[in-house]
Every structure is written in C-alpha cells, then in structure tokens.
Amino acid sequence: AQSVAQPEDQVNVAEGNPLTVKCTYSVSGNPYLFWYVQYPNRGLQFLLKYITGDNLVKGSYGFEAEFNKSQTSFHLKKPSALVSDSALYFCAVRAPLGGYNKLIFGAGTRLAVHP
Amino acid sequence: DGGITQSPKYLFRKEGQNVTLSCEQNLNHDAMYWYRQDPGQGLRLIYYSQIVNDFQKGDIAEGYSVSREKKESFPLTVTSAQKNPTAFYLCASSIPEGQGNSPLHFGNGTRLTVT
C-alpha cells in the first residue's frame, strides 16, 4: 500500500541549531516526494520536491531534503533553525489512483524552535 | 496576485443543515481538489476535478458533493449525511495531473463547526 510516515509528532530545537524532520514512504515505482509547511489557520505552502536527479534537494526559506532510496526516506533539514520556522510540516508522495496521480500526506510534524 | 480564495474563513452551522464552501482560483489551473484536515491526521482527499464539468471521488467523499461548472470555481457542499463535518477544509489547485510532479497551491482554508 502507498503510504507516508512522519514518526515524530513534534520536534523541538533551539534557534541556531540544525533541524531535521523525518519522513519515510512506501510507494510502488519511482516516488515523487514533496514537503509542505502550514502556519496556524492557513493553507499549506510548497517547500520543495524530489522528482529525479540529485538526492539533495534545495527549497524555499533555506530548507533542503535528502532523498535516500535504500532507506525510503526523505528527511527535511535546515542548517540553522529560526523561531519563525515554527510550524506544521507535511511530507507527501505521489501515488497512482486510477489514471490520476494522487498526493498522499503524512500526519504532519509540529516543529517548535525555541529562542 | 494569482491565488486561491476560500470563503468564508469561519463557518458555523446547526446539525442537519447543508452548507456550501466556496473556492475560487485565478491561477488558470485545470485541476482542483478538496481536502479535509483533522488534528493529527494529515490531509484526506474528498473530491478532485481535472477539468471543467468532470470530478471524481477521493478517499472520503461520503456526505459531500461538488460541482465544476467553471474552471475558476470548485464549490464543496457538506450535506447533512456527513456524520462528522466539523473540520478544517482546504481547497487546492494545480496544473494538469498528467505531468505528475506539479505542486499543489492551497487556499487558506475554511474552518467549519457544526453543532
């Protein structure tokens, strides 16, 4: 079955420290992977995607993600966290659905960056 | 600026009443989607439409209905048949799905409370 797992409900990190938000996936075929961020009472904003090519993908706001095929992971990273990075982060993967490519979302990880 | 507008931001209804959530986009996107977000569950797909006058059920379509009479508009009706309608509803759009790697653009959501 196609699925996405975000094993941590919440990640806490001090401002200035590196952060990692974990994501693993299960999908048949080559995965198309995405990260989105959601601020309170707002819609989701696209951060970055992996389709093919370099395993390290750079995205918006200084975020990057590393695709690891052997571990079926796509962890989100940032070298130095900001308080303003505090938000809800969603990993997602494309999966086929009767001729349509459906986006399957993880349950989300809340990132809290402390001053 | 191009974007997706959802209205209203907050909506309160009595149990047993149908309610329609508005979603309008000026991004010239062919594909539009409705998701439901509940705490700790990520996003679940309700309905999607890849072209005007066509739409398909997602994972949790029971108790919901949609129409797609115009490219710009994809309203969602939450009917009295939906057993647990209180949730945050998100509308999204994208370029045609055939490309498989296009990110979704989200509106800022409608928070529906049914009592």
Boltz contact constraints between the chains, C-beta under 6 A:
constraints:
  - contact:
      token1: [A, 32]
      token2: [B, 101]
      max_distance: 6.0
  - contact:
      token1: [A, 42]
      token2: [B, 108]
      max_distance: 6.0
  - contact:
      token1: [A, 43]
      token2: [B, 90]
      max_distance: 6.0
  - contact:
      token1: [A, 43]
      token2: [B, 106]
      max_distance: 6.0
  - contact:
      token1: [A, 43]
      token2: [B, 107]
      max_distance: 6.0
  - contact:
      token1: [A, 43]
      token2: [B, 108]
      max_distance: 6.0
  - contact:
      token1: [A, 43]
      token2: [B, 109]
      max_distance: 6.0
  - contact:
      token1: [A, 44]
      token2: [B, 106]
      max_distance: 6.0
  - contact:
      token1: [A, 46]
      token2: [B, 103]
      max_distance: 6.0
  - contact:
      token1: [A, 51]
      token2: [B, 101]
      max_distance: 6.0
  - contact:
      token1: [A, 94]
      token2: [B, 100]
      max_distance: 6.0
  - contact:
      token1: [A, 100]
      token2: [B, 97]
      max_distance: 6.0
  - contact:
      token1: [A, 101]
      token2: [B, 97]
      max_distance: 6.0
  - contact:
      token1: [A, 101]
      token2: [B, 100]
      max_distance: 6.0
  - contact:
      token1: [A, 105]
      token2: [B, 42]
      max_distance: 6.0
  - contact:
      token1: [A, 105]
      token2: [B, 43]
      max_distance: 6.0
  - contact:
      token1: [A, 106]
      token2: [B, 42]
      max_distance: 6.0
  - contact:
      token1: [A, 107]
      token2: [B, 40]
      max_distance: 6.0
  - contact:
      token1: [A, 107]
      token2: [B, 41]
      max_distance: 6.0
  - contact:
      token1: [A, 107]
      token2: [B, 42]
      max_distance: 6.0
  - contact:
      token1: [A, 108]
      token2: [B, 42]
      max_distance: 6.0
